[in-house]
Amino acid sequence: MGVVNVSPESFYPGSIYRGEEAIVKAALAMVDAGAALIDVGARSTAPYLDTDIDERLETERLARAVEGLAGKLSVPISADTFRPGPARAALDAGARVINDVSTLRDPELARLVASRSAGLVLMAAPLAAPSERGGVREGRRPQGRRPPRPSPRSPAVAVVKGLLAAGLRRAAAARIPQDRIVVDPGIGFFRAERIAWPQWDVTVLAKLRALRALGRPVCVGVSRKSFIGAILERSDTSERLAGSLAATAIAVMNGAALVRTHDVAETRDVVRVAERARR
């Protein structure tokens, strides 16, 4: 899953493309390098950055980028948004998948995905995420049973699994077929838990196989994220490629079926080797 960002606020400057020509060129290069899906984002959802933008601006950015790519790619386009307005505009422009970082907590978004027969990346998001910045609207609570909160006796993977199970129940209630859904453990989004966030992320990676009990393929996004910077003591995101590839190999060995990355060619090589070893 190749990442194309049209949001200047994004945490990794190397993922940002400006203008239709640059966007199309980057996406085509990713497809040539082996991407099976192109994920377009028009606003940053990094939970540690104040990157809130107006919904109208996100809608305009996302629709323009997707429209510029539609018909030019041999793979589906995914729209990275949790807001119904931008999601609708992206689907109208030619996107076929919604990458939702809110665990489908907005019923309007759930209805939209169902009515458009779209694919869905369902990401586990913290219950106490900051308003908008972390991808979950403040004040909105998940429907149904409340997932467990972390504690010294409640491992990170159990919390992630509970959040995803709740999201899958919301998807089922909205009549989104299970075979259109992949789940994402939300690496990098759990910043305010009782477990330090780098430890949280590596624990989830190490125990990724536990998510197979949910019955859906697992998508993992570790590319250049801050837990890698913390482990390697690399604050510059441009210096985190090797760490990203190591984390990718661990994810694939532990059952990841889809990898979201800024570096498609290098990641595909890692995936091929890790898949061979896993088999």
Rosetta silent file (secondary structure, phi, psi, omega in degrees, C-alpha in Angstrom):
SEQUENCE: MGVVNVSPESFYPGSIYRGEEAIVKAALAMVDAGAALIDVGARSTAPYLDTDIDERLETERLARAVEGLAGKLSVPISADTFRPGPARAALDAGARVINDVSTLRDPELARLVASRSAGLVLMAAPLAAPSERGGVREGRRPQGRRPPRPSPRSPAVAVVKGLLAAGLRRAAAARIPQDRIVVDPGIGFFRAERIAWPQWDVTVLAKLRALRALGRPVCVGVSRKSFIGAILERSDTSERLAGSLAATAIAVMNGAALVRTHDVAETRDVVRVAERARR
SCORE:     score description
SCORE:     0.000 S_00000001
   1 L     0.000  103.654 -177.303    0.000    0.000    0.000 S_00000001
   2 E   -82.819  137.774 -176.556    1.892    3.038   -1.287 S_00000001
   3 E   -96.998  124.866  173.127    1.385    6.360    0.529 S_00000001
   4 E  -122.744  112.268  179.505    0.772    9.558   -1.424 S_00000001
   5 E  -103.948  136.209  174.614    0.204   12.598    0.765 S_00000001
   6 L  -115.423   21.473 -179.240   -1.091   15.938   -0.504 S_00000001
   7 L  -109.367  112.965  179.639   -1.043   17.425    2.992 S_00000001
   8 L   -59.585  -17.202 -177.731    1.901   19.751    3.748 S_00000001
   9 L   -80.232   -9.825 -173.465    1.326   18.951    7.446 S_00000001
  10 L   -57.681  145.952 -171.686    2.324   15.288    7.103 S_00000001
  11 L   -67.873  -24.457 -179.171    5.024   14.100    9.507 S_00000001
  12 L  -112.377  105.670 -176.673    7.313   12.748    6.748 S_00000001
  13 H   -57.025  -29.465 -178.852    8.184   15.436    4.170 S_00000001
  14 H   -68.197   -9.780 -179.222    9.319   12.796    1.666 S_00000001
  15 H   -98.027    0.007 -172.820    5.724   11.577    1.309 S_00000001
  16 E   -96.160  129.331 -179.758    4.293   14.955    0.280 S_00000001
  17 L  -126.196  136.280 -177.204    3.556   15.634   -3.397 S_00000001
  18 L  -120.057  130.397  178.985    2.330   18.922   -4.846 S_00000001
  19 L    90.374  145.736 -174.902    0.564   19.305   -8.174 S_00000001
  20 H   -59.823  -40.889 -177.603   -1.178   16.694  -10.314 S_00000001
  21 H   -61.237  -45.259 -179.400    1.924   15.826  -12.352 S_00000001
  22 H   -66.626  -39.097 -179.801    4.010   15.056   -9.250 S_00000001
  23 H   -64.298  -47.710 -179.207    1.175   13.071   -7.655 S_00000001
  24 H   -64.749  -43.143 -179.782    0.597   10.922  -10.734 S_00000001
  25 H   -60.299  -43.889 -179.431    4.321   10.375  -11.283 S_00000001
  26 H   -65.295  -44.027 -177.812    4.798    9.240   -7.661 S_00000001
  27 H   -66.194  -41.978  179.369    1.790    6.918   -7.725 S_00000001
  28 H   -63.808  -38.798  178.384    2.785    5.324  -11.045 S_00000001
  29 H   -63.977  -38.642  178.259    6.316    4.740   -9.720 S_00000001
  30 H   -66.004  -40.815  177.980    4.864    3.007   -6.655 S_00000001
  31 H   -64.153  -43.796  177.814    2.678    0.769   -8.805 S_00000001
  32 H   -60.463  -32.110 -178.648    5.682   -0.093  -10.989 S_00000001
  33 L   -82.001   -7.097  175.325    7.596   -0.946   -7.802 S_00000001
  34 L   119.814    7.516  177.938    4.887   -3.376   -6.698 S_00000001
  35 L   -67.077  135.376  177.356    2.180   -1.435   -4.836 S_00000001
  36 L   -96.656   -6.235 -175.527   -1.197   -3.190   -4.922 S_00000001
  37 L  -159.922  141.520  175.576   -3.021   -0.127   -3.620 S_00000001
  38 E  -113.578  122.074 -176.355   -2.364    3.628   -3.520 S_00000001
  39 E  -103.203  117.147 -175.920   -3.439    5.402   -0.328 S_00000001
  40 E  -104.892  125.725  178.487   -4.072    9.138   -0.727 S_00000001
  41 E  -119.845  138.392 -177.552   -4.126   11.390    2.335 S_00000001
  42 L  -116.279    1.088  172.462   -5.117   15.050    2.419 S_00000001
  43 L  -153.882  147.606  179.475   -4.566   15.764    6.124 S_00000001
  44 L   -78.036  140.467  174.589   -2.204   14.402    8.728 S_00000001
  45 L  -113.674   13.918  178.627   -3.653   12.220   11.474 S_00000001
  46 L   -57.155  121.660 -172.157   -0.418   11.980   13.479 S_00000001
  47 L   -71.921  -11.878 -177.722   -1.675   12.115   17.087 S_00000001
  48 L  -101.420    5.384  179.135    1.350   14.035   18.394 S_00000001
  49 L  -118.322  146.057  175.513    1.007   16.936   15.906 S_00000001
  50 L   -90.502   88.530 -171.286   -1.488   19.798   15.855 S_00000001
  51 L  -121.750   24.958 -178.674   -2.494   19.325   12.229 S_00000001
  52 L   -64.475  134.817  174.454   -6.217   20.048   12.237 S_00000001
  53 L  -131.843  161.566  179.463   -7.493   21.571    8.996 S_00000001
  54 L   -62.161  141.430 -179.106  -10.910   22.650    7.808 S_00000001
  55 H   -60.680  -35.218  178.923  -13.065   19.834    6.419 S_00000001
  56 H   -62.678  -41.489  179.001  -13.669   21.809    3.231 S_00000001
  57 H   -65.645  -43.028  177.252   -9.922   22.059    2.590 S_00000001
  58 H   -60.495  -42.359 -179.990   -9.451   18.345    3.192 S_00000001
  59 H   -61.334  -46.111 -179.072  -12.328   17.586    0.811 S_00000001
  60 H   -63.152  -46.968 -179.796  -10.889   19.808   -1.925 S_00000001
  61 H   -60.813  -48.003 -174.195   -7.379   18.380   -1.594 S_00000001
  62 H   -67.621  -46.381 -178.994   -8.514   14.766   -1.500 S_00000001
  63 H   -62.204  -41.454 -179.384  -11.021   14.975   -4.355 S_00000001
  64 H   -64.122  -43.442 -178.890   -8.528   16.780   -6.598 S_00000001
  65 H   -67.282  -45.512 -179.129   -5.779   14.229   -5.973 S_00000001
  66 H   -65.251  -42.706  179.304   -8.005   11.178   -6.421 S_00000001
  67 H   -60.512  -38.032  178.764   -9.588   12.603   -9.555 S_00000001
  68 H   -67.228  -27.193 -179.257   -6.123   13.195  -11.004 S_00000001
  69 H   -91.090  -29.634 -175.501   -5.168    9.572  -10.367 S_00000001
  70 L   -58.304  132.162 -179.817   -8.423    7.870  -11.350 S_00000001
  71 L    86.630  -10.953 -179.337   -8.139    6.105  -14.683 S_00000001
  72 L  -103.899  -13.475 -176.210   -4.354    6.370  -14.696 S_00000001
  73 L  -110.132  149.467  177.941   -3.576    3.559  -12.249 S_00000001
  74 L   -92.999    4.080  179.824   -3.900   -0.201  -12.643 S_00000001
  75 L  -126.290  161.280  179.685   -4.578   -0.624   -8.903 S_00000001
  76 L   -67.803  156.807  176.251   -7.343    0.680   -6.624 S_00000001
  77 E  -106.364  134.165  176.184   -7.139    4.044   -4.865 S_00000001
  78 E  -109.241  141.210  177.210   -7.690    4.308   -1.117 S_00000001
  79 E  -107.149  120.496 -177.782   -8.728    7.545    0.615 S_00000001
  80 E   -88.549   91.162 -179.704   -7.162    8.108    4.029 S_00000001
  81 L  -157.419  151.757  175.308   -9.919    9.965    5.902 S_00000001
  82 L  -113.209    0.523 -178.375  -12.327    9.526    8.799 S_00000001
  83 L   -95.789  135.233 -179.095  -14.699   12.339    7.789 S_00000001
  84 H   -61.333  -39.162 -178.149  -17.818   11.489    5.737 S_00000001
  85 H   -60.881  -56.343  176.493  -17.588   14.602    3.545 S_00000001
  86 H   -61.121  -35.811  178.605  -14.071   14.021    2.217 S_00000001
  87 H   -62.512  -44.118  179.583  -14.768   10.275    1.983 S_00000001
  88 H   -61.976  -44.552 -179.943  -17.835   10.894   -0.175 S_00000001
  89 H   -63.085  -39.211  179.466  -15.910   13.274   -2.427 S_00000001
  90 H   -66.337  -42.140  178.287  -13.068   10.756   -2.801 S_00000001
  91 H   -65.450  -39.011  176.437  -15.456    7.938   -3.716 S_00000001
  92 H   -61.902  -33.671 -177.021  -17.175   10.227   -6.227 S_00000001
  93 H   -82.265  -11.172  176.562  -13.746   10.966   -7.734 S_00000001
  94 L   127.604    0.057  176.096  -12.864    7.279   -8.150 S_00000001
  95 L   -68.390  151.430 -179.691  -11.552    5.912   -4.844 S_00000001
  96 L  -121.431   -5.741 -178.070  -12.622    2.362   -4.013 S_00000001
  97 E  -136.816  141.947  171.685  -11.378    2.009   -0.429 S_00000001
  98 E  -110.245  125.050  177.066  -11.738    4.151    2.701 S_00000001
  99 E   -99.191   99.143 -170.394   -8.825    4.017    5.156 S_00000001
 100 E  -103.563  116.555 -178.231  -10.539    5.011    8.410 S_00000001
 101 L   -90.202   12.004 -176.968   -8.403    5.803   11.457 S_00000001
 102 L  -108.771    7.515 -176.611  -11.446    6.212   13.740 S_00000001
 103 L    57.094   33.893  173.975  -12.514    2.530   13.997 S_00000001
 104 L    60.311   39.970 -178.416  -15.755    3.488   12.204 S_00000001
 105 L   -79.312  -12.505  177.411  -17.106    5.519   15.122 S_00000001
 106 L   -95.791  112.930 -178.362  -19.049    7.867   12.855 S_00000001
 107 H   -58.730  -30.728  179.751  -22.317    6.145   11.781 S_00000001
 108 H   -65.717  -39.800  177.469  -22.519    8.399    8.719 S_00000001
 109 H   -65.741  -41.058  178.489  -19.167    7.125    7.474 S_00000001
 110 H   -60.160  -44.801  179.306  -20.266    3.534    8.090 S_00000001
 111 H   -63.841  -38.327 -179.901  -23.440    4.066    6.073 S_00000001
 112 H   -63.971  -48.122  179.381  -21.437    5.683    3.267 S_00000001
 113 H   -58.765  -42.226 -179.808  -18.972    2.790    3.018 S_00000001
 114 H   -65.946  -45.769 -175.065  -21.862    0.318    2.968 S_00000001
 115 H   -69.171  -27.453 -179.096  -23.925    2.184    0.386 S_00000001
 116 L   -94.503    2.071 -177.597  -20.974    2.626   -1.985 S_00000001
 117 L    53.654   39.740 -178.387  -19.777   -1.000   -1.677 S_00000001
 118 L   -85.751  156.700  169.646  -16.351    0.365   -0.772 S_00000001
 119 E   -76.691  162.796 -176.416  -13.491   -1.511    0.805 S_00000001
 120 E  -141.367  127.292  166.248  -12.531   -0.541    4.343 S_00000001
 121 E   -98.164  113.772 -174.496   -9.293   -0.373    6.308 S_00000001
 122 E  -101.912  106.399 -175.255  -10.525   -0.404    9.902 S_00000001
 123 E   -99.317  139.096  173.924   -7.871    0.999   12.239 S_00000001
 124 L   -70.328  126.874  179.323   -7.853    0.682   16.014 S_00000001
 125 L  -124.719  142.681  179.551   -7.959    4.166   17.512 S_00000001
 126 L   -59.558  149.287  178.414   -7.595    5.155   21.173 S_00000001
 127 L   -72.187  -26.578 -175.323  -10.806    6.015   22.994 S_00000001
 128 L  -110.616   36.179  179.438   -9.309    9.181   24.436 S_00000001
 129 L   -66.316  150.418  176.854   -7.687   10.582   21.312 S_00000001
 130 L   -60.383  152.833  179.908   -7.439   14.383   21.060 S_00000001
 131 E   -54.981  125.051  177.465  -10.290   16.061   19.201 S_00000001
 132 L    63.066  -46.085 -169.080   -9.836   15.547   15.466 S_00000001
 133 L   -58.896  -40.706 -177.784   -6.000   15.377   15.663 S_00000001
 134 L   -89.211    5.662  176.716   -5.816   11.673   16.434 S_00000001
 135 L    92.569    3.317  179.112   -8.526   10.776   13.951 S_00000001
 136 E  -127.672  129.836 -177.490  -11.362   10.347   16.468 S_00000001
 137 L   -72.565  130.296 -179.825  -13.880   13.052   17.218 S_00000001
 138 L   -62.706  136.781  178.569  -13.939   14.094   20.840 S_00000001
 139 L    95.546  -17.879  177.928  -17.147   13.180   22.560 S_00000001
 140 L   -88.039  127.571  176.611  -18.013   10.293   20.234 S_00000001
 141 L  -110.246  147.538  178.714  -18.031    6.905   21.919 S_00000001
 142 L   -60.281  147.168  174.508  -18.046    3.592   20.121 S_00000001
 143 L   -74.648  150.680  175.435  -21.391    1.892   19.812 S_00000001
 144 L    83.931 -160.101 -174.459  -21.871   -1.316   21.762 S_00000001
 145 L   -64.808  135.385 -179.533  -19.638   -2.743   24.482 S_00000001
 146 L   -74.749  126.248  179.013  -16.798   -0.500   25.637 S_00000001
 147 L   -66.065  159.602 -178.531  -13.388   -2.073   24.912 S_00000001
 148 L   -68.907  148.593  173.204  -10.983   -2.540   27.810 S_00000001
 149 L   -92.540  154.853 -179.160   -8.589    0.215   28.818 S_00000001
 150 L   -64.817  149.549  172.006   -4.900   -0.569   29.338 S_00000001
 151 E  -153.565  170.209  178.509   -3.636   -1.539   32.772 S_00000001
 152 L   -56.330  -23.288 -179.746   -0.523   -3.332   34.014 S_00000001
 153 L  -104.657    6.396 -178.614   -2.499   -6.567   33.579 S_00000001
 154 E  -117.241   94.364 -174.872   -4.133   -5.586   30.268 S_00000001
 155 L   -59.757  153.504 -179.281   -1.626   -6.060   27.436 S_00000001
 156 H   -54.036  -42.544 -175.672   -1.577   -3.618   24.543 S_00000001
 157 H   -65.273  -30.395  178.363   -2.664   -6.281   22.075 S_00000001
 158 H   -67.772  -38.722  178.101   -5.784   -7.049   24.129 S_00000001
 159 H   -65.815  -47.342  179.104   -6.839   -3.398   23.987 S_00000001
 160 H   -58.868  -45.807 -179.660   -6.204   -3.214   20.230 S_00000001
 161 H   -61.106  -40.913  178.545   -8.105   -6.441   19.684 S_00000001
 162 H   -64.820  -42.662  178.204  -11.044   -5.138   21.707 S_00000001
 163 H   -62.485  -43.753 -179.759  -11.184   -1.882   19.776 S_00000001
 164 H   -67.624  -38.177  177.286  -11.081   -3.697   16.428 S_00000001
 165 H   -61.571  -40.517  177.261  -13.762   -6.163   17.528 S_00000001
 166 H   -64.258  -40.491  177.438  -15.994   -3.217   18.413 S_00000001
 167 H   -63.842  -39.035  177.614  -15.301   -1.665   15.002 S_00000001
 168 H   -66.072  -33.622  175.588  -16.185   -4.903   13.252 S_00000001
 169 H   -66.827  -39.535  176.783  -19.480   -4.972   15.147 S_00000001
 170 H   -64.837  -39.184  177.439  -20.230   -1.446   13.945 S_00000001
 171 H   -62.679  -43.266  179.153  -19.371   -2.507   10.402 S_00000001
 172 H   -63.481  -40.274  178.983  -21.709   -5.490   10.674 S_00000001
 173 H   -63.512  -31.963  178.360  -24.486   -3.258   12.015 S_00000001
 174 L   -85.354   -1.356  179.146  -24.023   -0.997    8.977 S_00000001
 175 L    66.567   39.687  170.155  -24.125   -4.086    6.722 S_00000001
 176 L   -88.919  118.256 -178.449  -20.580   -3.727    5.426 S_00000001
 177 L   -58.678  137.694 -178.678  -19.592   -7.231    4.258 S_00000001
 178 H   -58.429  -32.702 -176.461  -16.709   -8.688    6.251 S_00000001
 179 H   -73.392    0.409  174.579  -14.864   -9.669    3.091 S_00000001
 180 H  -100.961    4.702 -171.134  -14.406   -5.958    2.262 S_00000001
 181 E  -116.160  135.481  163.867  -12.592   -5.224    5.528 S_00000001
 182 E  -118.961  152.734 -178.111   -8.982   -5.413    6.673 S_00000001
 183 E  -110.251  149.155 -175.654   -7.990   -4.441   10.220 S_00000001
 184 E  -131.134  126.769 -176.559   -5.104   -2.214   11.316 S_00000001
 185 L   -74.022   -3.441  175.433   -3.705   -2.182   14.892 S_00000001
 186 L    72.485   42.744  177.425   -2.994    1.570   14.776 S_00000001
 187 L   -56.885  129.204  177.846    0.761    1.536   15.263 S_00000001
 188 L    94.837   -9.987 -174.921    1.838    5.015   16.392 S_00000001
 189 L   -96.793  -14.629 -175.930   -1.587    6.202   17.548 S_00000001
 190 L   -96.615   87.327 -171.896   -1.540    5.052   21.180 S_00000001
 191 L  -105.540  -12.726 -172.730    0.390    7.872   22.806 S_00000001
 192 L  -121.807   34.212 -178.069   -1.415    8.451   26.107 S_00000001
 193 L   -97.326  174.478 -179.452   -1.578    4.963   27.601 S_00000001
 194 L   -73.079  -19.529  175.712   -0.068    3.588   30.795 S_00000001
 195 L   -95.501  135.159  178.516    2.518    1.751   28.707 S_00000001
 196 L   -55.892  138.472 -170.505    5.178    3.939   27.040 S_00000001
 197 H   -61.501  -36.390  175.494    4.246    4.318   23.383 S_00000001
 198 H   -62.702  -38.653  178.453    7.424    2.774   21.837 S_00000001
 199 H   -66.996  -39.173  176.547    6.909   -0.276   24.064 S_00000001
 200 H   -55.785  -50.883 -174.683    3.214   -0.372   23.121 S_00000001
 201 H   -65.504  -43.998 -179.261    4.022   -0.418   19.408 S_00000001
 202 H   -70.018  -30.282  176.845    6.734   -3.085   19.540 S_00000001
 203 H   -65.384  -44.152  178.603    4.538   -5.243   21.780 S_00000001
 204 H   -62.912  -42.417  177.748    1.690   -5.121   19.270 S_00000001
 205 H   -60.848  -43.798 -177.093    4.093   -5.988   16.443 S_00000001
 206 H   -66.755  -27.992 -175.814    5.535   -8.905   18.402 S_00000001
 207 L  -114.106   27.238 -175.653    2.064  -10.284   19.176 S_00000001
 208 H   -58.463  -30.420 -177.681    0.371   -9.451   15.888 S_00000001
 209 H   -59.151  -23.932 -179.666   -0.726  -13.065   15.383 S_00000001
 210 H   -62.911  -24.765 -178.532   -3.305  -12.590   18.151 S_00000001
 211 H   -75.398  -10.938  177.466   -5.331  -10.406   15.777 S_00000001
 212 H   -62.710  -24.044  179.617   -5.958  -13.378   13.491 S_00000001
 213 H   -62.908  -18.370  178.544   -8.745  -14.350   15.888 S_00000001
 214 H   -74.971  -15.749  176.052  -10.737  -11.440   14.434 S_00000001
 215 L    80.494   12.909  178.618  -11.013  -13.332   11.163 S_00000001
 216 L  -126.218  151.812  175.649   -9.841  -10.494    8.909 S_00000001
 217 L   -60.957  152.117 -176.629   -6.518   -9.799    7.163 S_00000001
 218 E  -107.459  129.082  173.807   -4.213   -7.446    9.047 S_00000001
 219 E  -103.066  136.820 -179.984   -2.823   -4.206    7.613 S_00000001
 220 E  -128.838  132.392  174.844    0.219   -2.677    9.313 S_00000001
 221 E  -118.935  104.847  179.430    1.645    0.808    8.919 S_00000001
 222 L  -117.627   -3.845 -168.766    5.089    1.222   10.501 S_00000001
 223 L   -57.735  113.327  172.976    6.798    3.306    7.840 S_00000001
 224 L    60.201   21.740 -174.828    9.139    5.926    9.385 S_00000001
 225 L   -75.563  166.917 -168.987    6.979    6.200   12.505 S_00000001
 226 H   -68.579  -26.513  178.065    8.077    7.745   15.771 S_00000001
 227 H   -65.248  -31.324  175.765    8.539    4.497   17.724 S_00000001
 228 H   -68.373  -42.170  176.691   11.302    3.647   15.251 S_00000001
 229 H   -61.438  -37.855  179.456   12.839    7.057   15.827 S_00000001
 230 H   -67.055  -43.133 -179.202   12.669    6.494   19.594 S_00000001
 231 H   -65.890  -43.409 -175.566   14.335    3.076   19.402 S_00000001
 232 H   -89.800   -6.641 -174.322   17.082    4.224   17.037 S_00000001
 233 L    58.051   49.665  178.501   17.393    7.737   18.482 S_00000001
 234 L  -123.651   99.395  179.502   16.675    9.199   15.054 S_00000001
 235 L   -74.824  -25.250 -179.243   14.475   12.287   15.206 S_00000001
 236 L   -80.596  118.496 -178.106   14.855   12.888   11.454 S_00000001
 237 H   -62.995  -23.162  179.762   12.240   10.828    9.588 S_00000001
 238 H   -70.850  -12.299 -178.343   14.561   10.621    6.569 S_00000001
 239 H  -103.256   16.808 -174.280   16.903    8.429    8.664 S_00000001
 240 L  -110.310   13.884 -176.821   14.324    5.769    9.598 S_00000001
 241 H   -64.327  -49.223 -177.700   14.184    3.617    6.461 S_00000001
 242 H   -59.807  -43.003  177.488   16.283    0.734    7.801 S_00000001
 243 H   -63.576  -37.539  177.615   14.282    0.638   11.021 S_00000001
 244 H   -63.018  -41.016 -179.475   11.032    0.706    9.024 S_00000001
 245 H   -68.708  -36.771  176.343   12.152   -2.264    6.955 S_00000001
 246 H   -63.139  -45.623  179.254   13.104   -4.217   10.080 S_00000001
 247 H   -64.119  -35.732  177.615    9.679   -3.544   11.592 S_00000001
 248 H   -63.382  -44.345  179.381    8.036   -4.548    8.305 S_00000001
 249 H   -59.876  -42.595  178.075    9.831   -7.885    8.295 S_00000001
 250 H   -62.018  -43.136 -179.520    8.641   -8.556   11.856 S_00000001
 251 H   -61.781  -45.242 -179.129    5.069   -7.625   10.884 S_00000001
 252 H   -66.649  -43.565  177.695    5.059   -9.939    7.875 S_00000001
 253 H   -60.021  -27.998 -179.592    6.592  -12.822    9.827 S_00000001
 254 L   -97.501   14.189  168.649    3.813  -12.334   12.381 S_00000001
 255 L   109.382    2.348  178.710    1.028  -12.465    9.834 S_00000001
 256 L   -60.405  137.083 -179.837    0.537   -9.029    8.270 S_00000001
 257 L  -104.951  -19.079 -178.464   -1.244   -9.299    4.917 S_00000001
 258 E  -141.548  134.864 -178.643   -0.990   -5.654    3.852 S_00000001
 259 E  -122.641  124.745  177.610    1.793   -3.147    4.548 S_00000001
 260 E   -93.424  124.533 -171.555    1.313    0.613    4.275 S_00000001
 261 E  -146.643  152.136  171.764    4.602    2.270    3.293 S_00000001
 262 L   -86.544  -16.689 -171.230    6.251    5.392    1.941 S_00000001
 263 L  -123.642   83.625 -169.296    9.021    3.280    0.347 S_00000001
 264 H   -68.535  -47.691 -174.801    7.396    0.706   -1.905 S_00000001
 265 H   -60.446  -49.385 -179.328   10.386   -0.742   -3.756 S_00000001
 266 H   -65.170  -40.674 -178.548   12.479   -1.378   -0.639 S_00000001
 267 H   -67.265  -38.186  179.593    9.489   -2.651    1.328 S_00000001
 268 H   -62.022  -39.887  176.846    8.450   -5.065   -1.398 S_00000001
 269 H   -60.292  -44.578  179.349   11.900   -6.688   -1.285 S_00000001
 270 H   -62.704  -44.518 -179.214   11.594   -7.124    2.472 S_00000001
 271 H   -60.780  -42.740 -178.718    8.074   -8.529    2.148 S_00000001
 272 H   -62.140  -42.973  179.697    9.147  -11.082   -0.446 S_00000001
 273 H   -68.685  -44.620 -178.903   11.975  -12.402    1.724 S_00000001
 274 H   -64.726  -39.376  178.153    9.873  -12.408    4.901 S_00000001
 275 H   -63.009  -42.107  179.477    6.989  -14.157    3.136 S_00000001
 276 H   -62.033  -43.850  179.029    9.330  -16.878    1.858 S_00000001
 277 H   -65.062  -39.319  179.801   10.682  -17.424    5.364 S_00000001
 278 H   -63.497  -40.655  178.620    7.158  -17.474    6.823 S_00000001
 279 L   -69.533    0.000    0.000    6.075  -20.138    4.338 S_00000001
